[in-house]
Amino acid sequence: MAKHKVMMSTPPREVKRADAEFDVERDGKKFGTLEVSNGSLVWFPPYANYGYKVTWKKFHELMEENATRVEKR
């Protein structure tokens, strides 16, 4: 099973307009970067200049259709 490591960096400014950036490693190698903003999510594969953008509405739909429910808050 692959081991993932997720690193987070946030700019020192108000979050509503600043993206939160998550660097993801898989088995010690860069797996990609996830940028989260108030309008969308963008996934950048390793060493790519262009990413894959999805709106929060579409992300919600993708999760409901494809994800497994595992946690209760």
PyMOL Python script that loads the backbone (N, CA, C, O; Angstrom):
from pymol import cmd

cmd.read_pdbstr("""\
ATOM      1  N   MET A   1       0.842  -1.179   0.000  1.00  0.00           N
ATOM      2  CA  MET A   1       0.000   0.000   0.000  1.00  0.00           C
ATOM      3  C   MET A   1       0.889   1.245   0.000  1.00  0.00           C
ATOM      4  O   MET A   1       1.870   1.320   0.740  1.00  0.00           O
ATOM      5  N   ALA A   2       0.539   2.201  -0.825  1.00  0.00           N
ATOM      6  CA  ALA A   2       1.323   3.430  -0.924  1.00  0.00           C
ATOM      7  C   ALA A   2       1.191   4.263   0.341  1.00  0.00           C
ATOM      8  O   ALA A   2       0.123   4.314   0.951  1.00  0.00           O
ATOM      9  N   LYS A   3       2.270   4.908   0.729  1.00  0.00           N
ATOM     10  CA  LYS A   3       2.262   5.804   1.878  1.00  0.00           C
ATOM     11  C   LYS A   3       2.251   7.234   1.354  1.00  0.00           C
ATOM     12  O   LYS A   3       3.085   7.609   0.529  1.00  0.00           O
ATOM     13  N   HIS A   4       1.299   8.029   1.839  1.00  0.00           N
ATOM     14  CA  HIS A   4       1.162   9.412   1.394  1.00  0.00           C
ATOM     15  C   HIS A   4       1.594  10.364   2.503  1.00  0.00           C
ATOM     16  O   HIS A   4       1.388  10.104   3.688  1.00  0.00           O
ATOM     17  N   LYS A   5       2.193  11.463   2.090  1.00  0.00           N
ATOM     18  CA  LYS A   5       2.589  12.518   3.003  1.00  0.00           C
ATOM     19  C   LYS A   5       2.025  13.815   2.436  1.00  0.00           C
ATOM     20  O   LYS A   5       2.252  14.135   1.269  1.00  0.00           O
ATOM     21  N   VAL A   6       1.293  14.560   3.255  1.00  0.00           N
ATOM     22  CA  VAL A   6       0.672  15.802   2.802  1.00  0.00           C
ATOM     23  C   VAL A   6       1.268  16.962   3.591  1.00  0.00           C
ATOM     24  O   VAL A   6       1.243  16.958   4.821  1.00  0.00           O
ATOM     25  N   MET A   7       1.802  17.952   2.883  1.00  0.00           N
ATOM     26  CA  MET A   7       2.380  19.143   3.496  1.00  0.00           C
ATOM     27  C   MET A   7       1.498  20.332   3.129  1.00  0.00           C
ATOM     28  O   MET A   7       1.034  20.441   1.994  1.00  0.00           O
ATOM     29  N   MET A   8       1.273  21.213   4.082  1.00  0.00           N
ATOM     30  CA  MET A   8       0.429  22.375   3.844  1.00  0.00           C
ATOM     31  C   MET A   8       1.237  23.654   4.029  1.00  0.00           C
ATOM     32  O   MET A   8       2.037  23.777   4.956  1.00  0.00           O
ATOM     33  N   SER A   9       1.006  24.604   3.122  1.00  0.00           N
ATOM     34  CA  SER A   9       1.570  25.935   3.307  1.00  0.00           C
ATOM     35  C   SER A   9       0.483  26.944   2.990  1.00  0.00           C
ATOM     36  O   SER A   9      -0.242  26.796   2.006  1.00  0.00           O
ATOM     37  N   THR A  10       0.369  27.962   3.815  1.00  0.00           N
ATOM     38  CA  THR A  10      -0.615  29.019   3.586  1.00  0.00           C
ATOM     39  C   THR A  10       0.098  30.359   3.603  1.00  0.00           C
ATOM     40  O   THR A  10       1.009  30.574   4.402  1.00  0.00           O
ATOM     41  N   PRO A  11      -0.312  31.246   2.734  1.00  0.00           N
ATOM     42  CA  PRO A  11       0.289  32.572   2.734  1.00  0.00           C
ATOM     43  C   PRO A  11      -0.108  33.348   3.990  1.00  0.00           C
ATOM     44  O   PRO A  11      -1.186  33.121   4.538  1.00  0.00           O
ATOM     45  N   PRO A  12       0.749  34.260   4.450  1.00  0.00           N
ATOM     46  CA  PRO A  12       0.422  35.041   5.643  1.00  0.00           C
ATOM     47  C   PRO A  12      -0.488  36.222   5.314  1.00  0.00           C
ATOM     48  O   PRO A  12      -0.107  37.380   5.486  1.00  0.00           O
ATOM     49  N   ARG A  13      -1.684  35.916   4.844  1.00  0.00           N
ATOM     50  CA  ARG A  13      -2.675  36.949   4.552  1.00  0.00           C
ATOM     51  C   ARG A  13      -4.072  36.358   4.700  1.00  0.00           C
ATOM     52  O   ARG A  13      -4.223  35.161   4.943  1.00  0.00           O
ATOM     53  N   GLU A  14      -5.079  37.190   4.555  1.00  0.00           N
ATOM     54  CA  GLU A  14      -6.458  36.754   4.759  1.00  0.00           C
ATOM     55  C   GLU A  14      -6.811  35.620   3.801  1.00  0.00           C
ATOM     56  O   GLU A  14      -6.509  35.689   2.610  1.00  0.00           O
ATOM     57  N   VAL A  15      -7.445  34.592   4.320  1.00  0.00           N
ATOM     58  CA  VAL A  15      -7.690  33.362   3.563  1.00  0.00           C
ATOM     59  C   VAL A  15      -8.739  33.518   2.477  1.00  0.00           C
ATOM     60  O   VAL A  15      -8.696  32.773   1.498  1.00  0.00           O
ATOM     61  N   LYS A  16      -9.661  34.430   2.593  1.00  0.00           N
ATOM     62  CA  LYS A  16     -10.750  34.491   1.624  1.00  0.00           C
ATOM     63  C   LYS A  16     -10.282  34.703   0.178  1.00  0.00           C
ATOM     64  O   LYS A  16     -10.991  34.313  -0.750  1.00  0.00           O
ATOM     65  N   ARG A  17      -9.140  35.294  -0.031  1.00  0.00           N
ATOM     66  CA  ARG A  17      -8.635  35.473  -1.395  1.00  0.00           C
ATOM     67  C   ARG A  17      -7.323  34.734  -1.645  1.00  0.00           C
ATOM     68  O   ARG A  17      -6.825  34.727  -2.771  1.00  0.00           O
ATOM     69  N   ALA A  18      -6.774  34.129  -0.635  1.00  0.00           N
ATOM     70  CA  ALA A  18      -5.493  33.432  -0.765  1.00  0.00           C
ATOM     71  C   ALA A  18      -5.722  31.929  -0.848  1.00  0.00           C
ATOM     72  O   ALA A  18      -6.509  31.377  -0.079  1.00  0.00           O
ATOM     73  N   ASP A  19      -5.047  31.272  -1.765  1.00  0.00           N
ATOM     74  CA  ASP A  19      -5.154  29.820  -1.886  1.00  0.00           C
ATOM     75  C   ASP A  19      -4.354  29.134  -0.789  1.00  0.00           C
ATOM     76  O   ASP A  19      -3.278  29.594  -0.407  1.00  0.00           O
ATOM     77  N   ALA A  20      -4.892  28.031  -0.290  1.00  0.00           N
ATOM     78  CA  ALA A  20      -4.131  27.150   0.584  1.00  0.00           C
ATOM     79  C   ALA A  20      -3.510  26.094  -0.318  1.00  0.00           C
ATOM     80  O   ALA A  20      -4.182  25.558  -1.199  1.00  0.00           O
ATOM     81  N   GLU A  21      -2.256  25.794  -0.109  1.00  0.00           N
ATOM     82  CA  GLU A  21      -1.529  24.878  -0.987  1.00  0.00           C
ATOM     83  C   GLU A  21      -1.091  23.641  -0.206  1.00  0.00           C
ATOM     84  O   GLU A  21      -0.486  23.748   0.861  1.00  0.00           O
ATOM     85  N   PHE A  22      -1.405  22.470  -0.754  1.00  0.00           N
ATOM     86  CA  PHE A  22      -1.047  21.201  -0.133  1.00  0.00           C
ATOM     87  C   PHE A  22      -0.127  20.437  -1.077  1.00  0.00           C
ATOM     88  O   PHE A  22      -0.523  20.099  -2.192  1.00  0.00           O
ATOM     89  N   ASP A  23       1.090  20.164  -0.637  1.00  0.00           N
ATOM     90  CA  ASP A  23       2.023  19.340  -1.405  1.00  0.00           C
ATOM     91  C   ASP A  23       1.856  17.900  -0.944  1.00  0.00           C
ATOM     92  O   ASP A  23       1.932  17.612   0.250  1.00  0.00           O
ATOM     93  N   VAL A  24       1.629  16.999  -1.888  1.00  0.00           N
ATOM     94  CA  VAL A  24       1.366  15.598  -1.570  1.00  0.00           C
ATOM     95  C   VAL A  24       2.493  14.732  -2.108  1.00  0.00           C
ATOM     96  O   VAL A  24       2.869  14.823  -3.277  1.00  0.00           O
ATOM     97  N   GLU A  25       3.028  13.885  -1.223  1.00  0.00           N
ATOM     98  CA  GLU A  25       4.056  12.919  -1.624  1.00  0.00           C
ATOM     99  C   GLU A  25       3.481  11.518  -1.517  1.00  0.00           C
ATOM    100  O   GLU A  25       2.656  11.239  -0.647  1.00  0.00           O
ATOM    101  N   ARG A  26       3.919  10.643  -2.404  1.00  0.00           N
ATOM    102  CA  ARG A  26       3.531   9.236  -2.380  1.00  0.00           C
ATOM    103  C   ARG A  26       4.793   8.410  -2.402  1.00  0.00           C
ATOM    104  O   ARG A  26       5.586   8.494  -3.341  1.00  0.00           O
ATOM    105  N   ASP A  27       4.983   7.604  -1.361  1.00  0.00           N
ATOM    106  CA  ASP A  27       6.192   6.780  -1.225  1.00  0.00           C
ATOM    107  C   ASP A  27       7.460   7.614  -1.347  1.00  0.00           C
ATOM    108  O   ASP A  27       8.435   7.179  -1.960  1.00  0.00           O
ATOM    109  N   GLY A  28       7.449   8.824  -0.760  1.00  0.00           N
ATOM    110  CA  GLY A  28       8.621   9.679  -0.736  1.00  0.00           C
ATOM    111  C   GLY A  28       8.864  10.496  -1.990  1.00  0.00           C
ATOM    112  O   GLY A  28       9.843  11.239  -2.055  1.00  0.00           O
ATOM    113  N   LYS A  29       7.994  10.379  -2.993  1.00  0.00           N
ATOM    114  CA  LYS A  29       8.154  11.140  -4.235  1.00  0.00           C
ATOM    115  C   LYS A  29       6.963  12.071  -4.410  1.00  0.00           C
ATOM    116  O   LYS A  29       5.856  11.770  -3.964  1.00  0.00           O
ATOM    117  N   LYS A  30       7.201  13.206  -5.064  1.00  0.00           N
ATOM    118  CA  LYS A  30       6.135  14.187  -5.271  1.00  0.00           C
ATOM    119  C   LYS A  30       5.006  13.548  -6.080  1.00  0.00           C
ATOM    120  O   LYS A  30       5.231  13.002  -7.160  1.00  0.00           O
ATOM    121  N   PHE A  31       3.786  13.627  -5.536  1.00  0.00           N
ATOM    122  CA  PHE A  31       2.596  13.074  -6.178  1.00  0.00           C
ATOM    123  C   PHE A  31       1.781  14.184  -6.843  1.00  0.00           C
ATOM    124  O   PHE A  31       1.103  13.949  -7.844  1.00  0.00           O
ATOM    125  N   GLY A  32       1.851  15.408  -6.274  1.00  0.00           N
ATOM    126  CA  GLY A  32       1.145  16.544  -6.844  1.00  0.00           C
ATOM    127  C   GLY A  32       0.936  17.631  -5.821  1.00  0.00           C
ATOM    128  O   GLY A  32       1.353  17.515  -4.668  1.00  0.00           O
ATOM    129  N   THR A  33       0.280  18.700  -6.261  1.00  0.00           N
ATOM    130  CA  THR A  33      -0.036  19.840  -5.404  1.00  0.00           C
ATOM    131  C   THR A  33      -1.510  20.171  -5.571  1.00  0.00           C
ATOM    132  O   THR A  33      -2.018  20.265  -6.689  1.00  0.00           O
ATOM    133  N   LEU A  34      -2.192  20.346  -4.437  1.00  0.00           N
ATOM    134  CA  LEU A  34      -3.593  20.730  -4.449  1.00  0.00           C
ATOM    135  C   LEU A  34      -3.702  22.163  -3.960  1.00  0.00           C
ATOM    136  O   LEU A  34      -3.264  22.481  -2.854  1.00  0.00           O
ATOM    137  N   GLU A  35      -4.286  23.029  -4.782  1.00  0.00           N
ATOM    138  CA  GLU A  35      -4.531  24.412  -4.394  1.00  0.00           C
ATOM    139  C   GLU A  35      -6.021  24.578  -4.120  1.00  0.00           C
ATOM    140  O   GLU A  35      -6.861  24.273  -4.966  1.00  0.00           O
ATOM    141  N   VAL A  36      -6.331  25.066  -2.920  1.00  0.00           N
ATOM    142  CA  VAL A  36      -7.712  25.218  -2.479  1.00  0.00           C
ATOM    143  C   VAL A  36      -8.004  26.700  -2.307  1.00  0.00           C
ATOM    144  O   VAL A  36      -7.290  27.405  -1.594  1.00  0.00           O
ATOM    145  N   SER A  37      -9.060  27.167  -2.966  1.00  0.00           N
ATOM    146  CA  SER A  37      -9.468  28.571  -2.818  1.00  0.00           C
ATOM    147  C   SER A  37     -10.946  28.616  -2.483  1.00  0.00           C
ATOM    148  O   SER A  37     -11.598  27.577  -2.380  1.00  0.00           O
ATOM    149  N   ASN A  38     -11.472  29.814  -2.313  1.00  0.00           N
ATOM    150  CA  ASN A  38     -12.890  29.916  -1.990  1.00  0.00           C
ATOM    151  C   ASN A  38     -13.772  29.616  -3.195  1.00  0.00           C
ATOM    152  O   ASN A  38     -14.979  29.436  -3.030  1.00  0.00           O
ATOM    153  N   GLY A  39     -13.214  29.555  -4.395  1.00  0.00           N
ATOM    154  CA  GLY A  39     -14.010  29.295  -5.599  1.00  0.00           C
ATOM    155  C   GLY A  39     -13.819  27.936  -6.227  1.00  0.00           C
ATOM    156  O   GLY A  39     -14.695  27.463  -6.951  1.00  0.00           O
ATOM    157  N   SER A  40     -12.673  27.283  -5.964  1.00  0.00           N
ATOM    158  CA  SER A  40     -12.406  26.020  -6.640  1.00  0.00           C
ATOM    159  C   SER A  40     -11.219  25.294  -6.020  1.00  0.00           C
ATOM    160  O   SER A  40     -10.565  25.784  -5.100  1.00  0.00           O
ATOM    161  N   LEU A  41     -10.972  24.108  -6.563  1.00  0.00           N
ATOM    162  CA  LEU A  41      -9.792  23.308  -6.230  1.00  0.00           C
ATOM    163  C   LEU A  41      -9.032  23.080  -7.530  1.00  0.00           C
ATOM    164  O   LEU A  41      -9.643  22.884  -8.580  1.00  0.00           O
ATOM    165  N   VAL A  42      -7.702  23.104  -7.466  1.00  0.00           N
ATOM    166  CA  VAL A  42      -6.893  22.829  -8.650  1.00  0.00           C
ATOM    167  C   VAL A  42      -5.834  21.795  -8.270  1.00  0.00           C
ATOM    168  O   VAL A  42      -5.092  21.985  -7.306  1.00  0.00           O
ATOM    169  N   TRP A  43      -5.768  20.700  -9.032  1.00  0.00           N
ATOM    170  CA  TRP A  43      -4.775  19.649  -8.817  1.00  0.00           C
ATOM    171  C   TRP A  43      -3.690  19.781  -9.885  1.00  0.00           C
ATOM    172  O   TRP A  43      -3.974  19.762 -11.082  1.00  0.00           O
ATOM    173  N   PHE A  44      -2.430  19.917  -9.427  1.00  0.00           N
ATOM    174  CA  PHE A  44      -1.281  19.979 -10.327  1.00  0.00           C
ATOM    175  C   PHE A  44      -0.485  18.690 -10.190  1.00  0.00           C
ATOM    176  O   PHE A  44       0.062  18.424  -9.120  1.00  0.00           O
ATOM    177  N   PRO A  45      -0.406  17.880 -11.245  1.00  0.00           N
ATOM    178  CA  PRO A  45       0.460  16.712 -11.196  1.00  0.00           C
ATOM    179  C   PRO A  45       1.902  17.159 -10.997  1.00  0.00           C
ATOM    180  O   PRO A  45       2.215  18.332 -11.202  1.00  0.00           O
ATOM    181  N   PRO A  46       2.789  16.243 -10.599  1.00  0.00           N
ATOM    182  CA  PRO A  46       4.174  16.651 -10.338  1.00  0.00           C
ATOM    183  C   PRO A  46       4.821  17.298 -11.559  1.00  0.00           C
ATOM    184  O   PRO A  46       4.754  16.784 -12.675  1.00  0.00           O
ATOM    185  N   TYR A  47       5.442  18.430 -11.309  1.00  0.00           N
ATOM    186  CA  TYR A  47       6.234  19.160 -12.310  1.00  0.00           C
ATOM    187  C   TYR A  47       5.411  19.629 -13.513  1.00  0.00           C
ATOM    188  O   TYR A  47       5.966  19.846 -14.590  1.00  0.00           O
ATOM    189  N   ALA A  48       4.098  19.788 -13.341  1.00  0.00           N
ATOM    190  CA  ALA A  48       3.238  20.271 -14.421  1.00  0.00           C
ATOM    191  C   ALA A  48       3.024  21.777 -14.280  1.00  0.00           C
ATOM    192  O   ALA A  48       2.994  22.308 -13.170  1.00  0.00           O
ATOM    193  N   ASN A  49       2.876  22.449 -15.404  1.00  0.00           N
ATOM    194  CA  ASN A  49       2.571  23.876 -15.402  1.00  0.00           C
ATOM    195  C   ASN A  49       1.070  24.135 -15.393  1.00  0.00           C
ATOM    196  O   ASN A  49       0.621  25.191 -14.947  1.00  0.00           O
ATOM    197  N   TYR A  50       0.307  23.186 -15.879  1.00  0.00           N
ATOM    198  CA  TYR A  50      -1.136  23.329 -15.948  1.00  0.00           C
ATOM    199  C   TYR A  50      -1.792  22.296 -15.039  1.00  0.00           C
ATOM    200  O   TYR A  50      -1.326  21.162 -14.935  1.00  0.00           O
ATOM    201  N   GLY A  51      -2.884  22.703 -14.378  1.00  0.00           N
ATOM    202  CA  GLY A  51      -3.563  21.825 -13.448  1.00  0.00           C
ATOM    203  C   GLY A  51      -4.967  21.487 -13.899  1.00  0.00           C
ATOM    204  O   GLY A  51      -5.412  21.899 -14.970  1.00  0.00           O
ATOM    205  N   TYR A  52      -5.656  20.730 -13.066  1.00  0.00           N
ATOM    206  CA  TYR A  52      -7.027  20.314 -13.297  1.00  0.00           C
ATOM    207  C   TYR A  52      -7.914  21.033 -12.285  1.00  0.00           C
ATOM    208  O   TYR A  52      -7.792  20.824 -11.078  1.00  0.00           O
ATOM    209  N   LYS A  53      -8.803  21.878 -12.791  1.00  0.00           N
ATOM    210  CA  LYS A  53      -9.617  22.725 -11.927  1.00  0.00           C
ATOM    211  C   LYS A  53     -11.032  22.154 -11.821  1.00  0.00           C
ATOM    212  O   LYS A  53     -11.610  21.692 -12.804  1.00  0.00           O
ATOM    213  N   VAL A  54     -11.570  22.200 -10.606  1.00  0.00           N
ATOM    214  CA  VAL A  54     -12.938  21.767 -10.374  1.00  0.00           C
ATOM    215  C   VAL A  54     -13.585  22.741  -9.385  1.00  0.00           C
ATOM    216  O   VAL A  54     -12.959  23.155  -8.409  1.00  0.00           O
ATOM    217  N   THR A  55     -14.832  23.095  -9.646  1.00  0.00           N
ATOM    218  CA  THR A  55     -15.551  23.988  -8.742  1.00  0.00           C
ATOM    219  C   THR A  55     -15.970  23.212  -7.497  1.00  0.00           C
ATOM    220  O   THR A  55     -15.953  21.982  -7.489  1.00  0.00           O
ATOM    221  N   TRP A  56     -16.343  23.932  -6.455  1.00  0.00           N
ATOM    222  CA  TRP A  56     -16.798  23.282  -5.231  1.00  0.00           C
ATOM    223  C   TRP A  56     -18.068  22.480  -5.489  1.00  0.00           C
ATOM    224  O   TRP A  56     -18.247  21.410  -4.908  1.00  0.00           O
ATOM    225  N   LYS A  57     -18.946  22.976  -6.343  1.00  0.00           N
ATOM    226  CA  LYS A  57     -20.179  22.243  -6.669  1.00  0.00           C
ATOM    227  C   LYS A  57     -19.839  20.918  -7.344  1.00  0.00           C
ATOM    228  O   LYS A  57     -20.390  19.876  -6.988  1.00  0.00           O
ATOM    229  N   LYS A  58     -18.939  20.958  -8.311  1.00  0.00           N
ATOM    230  CA  LYS A  58     -18.549  19.742  -9.024  1.00  0.00           C
ATOM    231  C   LYS A  58     -17.804  18.791  -8.086  1.00  0.00           C
ATOM    232  O   LYS A  58     -17.983  17.576  -8.173  1.00  0.00           O
ATOM    233  N   PHE A  59     -16.980  19.324  -7.200  1.00  0.00           N
ATOM    234  CA  PHE A  59     -16.279  18.494  -6.213  1.00  0.00           C
ATOM    235  C   PHE A  59     -17.292  17.767  -5.324  1.00  0.00           C
ATOM    236  O   PHE A  59     -17.139  16.578  -5.045  1.00  0.00           O
ATOM    237  N   HIS A  60     -18.312  18.476  -4.889  1.00  0.00           N
ATOM    238  CA  HIS A  60     -19.373  17.873  -4.081  1.00  0.00           C
ATOM    239  C   HIS A  60     -20.010  16.702  -4.832  1.00  0.00           C
ATOM    240  O   HIS A  60     -20.204  15.624  -4.268  1.00  0.00           O
ATOM    241  N   GLU A  61     -20.332  16.924  -6.101  1.00  0.00           N
ATOM    242  CA  GLU A  61     -20.947  15.868  -6.917  1.00  0.00           C
ATOM    243  C   GLU A  61     -20.003  14.677  -7.087  1.00  0.00           C
ATOM    244  O   GLU A  61     -20.428  13.527  -6.977  1.00  0.00           O
ATOM    245  N   LEU A  62     -18.713  14.953  -7.358  1.00  0.00           N
ATOM    246  CA  LEU A  62     -17.728  13.878  -7.517  1.00  0.00           C
ATOM    247  C   LEU A  62     -17.600  13.050  -6.244  1.00  0.00           C
ATOM    248  O   LEU A  62     -17.525  11.823  -6.302  1.00  0.00           O
ATOM    249  N   MET A  63     -17.576  13.720  -5.097  1.00  0.00           N
ATOM    250  CA  MET A  63     -17.447  13.003  -3.832  1.00  0.00           C
ATOM    251  C   MET A  63     -18.674  12.156  -3.542  1.00  0.00           C
ATOM    252  O   MET A  63     -18.539  11.009  -3.114  1.00  0.00           O
ATOM    253  N   GLU A  64     -19.859  12.690  -3.764  1.00  0.00           N
ATOM    254  CA  GLU A  64     -21.067  11.917  -3.502  1.00  0.00           C
ATOM    255  C   GLU A  64     -21.184  10.711  -4.426  1.00  0.00           C
ATOM    256  O   GLU A  64     -21.704   9.672  -4.020  1.00  0.00           O
ATOM    257  N   GLU A  65     -20.704  10.835  -5.671  1.00  0.00           N
ATOM    258  CA  GLU A  65     -20.796   9.744  -6.634  1.00  0.00           C
ATOM    259  C   GLU A  65     -19.680   8.711  -6.471  1.00  0.00           C
ATOM    260  O   GLU A  65     -19.892   7.531  -6.752  1.00  0.00           O
ATOM    261  N   ASN A  66     -18.491   9.136  -6.020  1.00  0.00           N
ATOM    262  CA  ASN A  66     -17.330   8.251  -6.065  1.00  0.00           C
ATOM    263  C   ASN A  66     -16.696   7.899  -4.734  1.00  0.00           C
ATOM    264  O   ASN A  66     -15.973   6.907  -4.645  1.00  0.00           O
ATOM    265  N   ALA A  67     -16.945   8.677  -3.711  1.00  0.00           N
ATOM    266  CA  ALA A  67     -16.257   8.467  -2.433  1.00  0.00           C
ATOM    267  C   ALA A  67     -17.034   7.495  -1.538  1.00  0.00           C
ATOM    268  O   ALA A  67     -18.231   7.275  -1.721  1.00  0.00           O
ATOM    269  N   THR A  68     -16.322   6.926  -0.577  1.00  0.00           N
ATOM    270  CA  THR A  68     -16.917   6.044   0.408  1.00  0.00           C
ATOM    271  C   THR A  68     -17.147   6.823   1.693  1.00  0.00           C
ATOM    272  O   THR A  68     -16.249   7.521   2.161  1.00  0.00           O
ATOM    273  N   ARG A  69     -18.330   6.713   2.265  1.00  0.00           N
ATOM    274  CA  ARG A  69     -18.631   7.398   3.526  1.00  0.00           C
ATOM    275  C   ARG A  69     -17.981   6.624   4.655  1.00  0.00           C
ATOM    276  O   ARG A  69     -18.266   5.444   4.856  1.00  0.00           O
ATOM    277  N   VAL A  70     -17.091   7.303   5.402  1.00  0.00           N
ATOM    278  CA  VAL A  70     -16.373   6.601   6.465  1.00  0.00           C
ATOM    279  C   VAL A  70     -16.342   7.340   7.791  1.00  0.00           C
ATOM    280  O   VAL A  70     -16.139   6.703   8.824  1.00  0.00           O
ATOM    281  N   GLU A  71     -16.531   8.635   7.813  1.00  0.00           N
ATOM    282  CA  GLU A  71     -16.364   9.378   9.058  1.00  0.00           C
ATOM    283  C   GLU A  71     -17.645  10.090   9.452  1.00  0.00           C
ATOM    284  O   GLU A  71     -18.414  10.559   8.612  1.00  0.00           O
ATOM    285  N   LYS A  72     -17.843  10.152  10.749  1.00  0.00           N
ATOM    286  CA  LYS A  72     -18.948  10.925  11.295  1.00  0.00           C
ATOM    287  C   LYS A  72     -18.343  12.051  12.114  1.00  0.00           C
ATOM    288  O   LYS A  72     -17.433  11.826  12.912  1.00  0.00           O
ATOM    289  N   ARG A  73     -18.845  13.259  11.920  1.00  0.00           N
ATOM    290  CA  ARG A  73     -18.345  14.391  12.709  1.00  0.00           C
ATOM    291  C   ARG A  73     -19.275  14.687  13.835  1.00  0.00           C
ATOM    292  O   ARG A  73     -19.027  15.607  14.614  1.00  0.00           O
TER     293      ARG A  73
END
""", "prot")
cmd.dss("prot")
cmd.show_as("cartoon", "prot")
cmd.util.cbc("prot")
cmd.orient("prot")
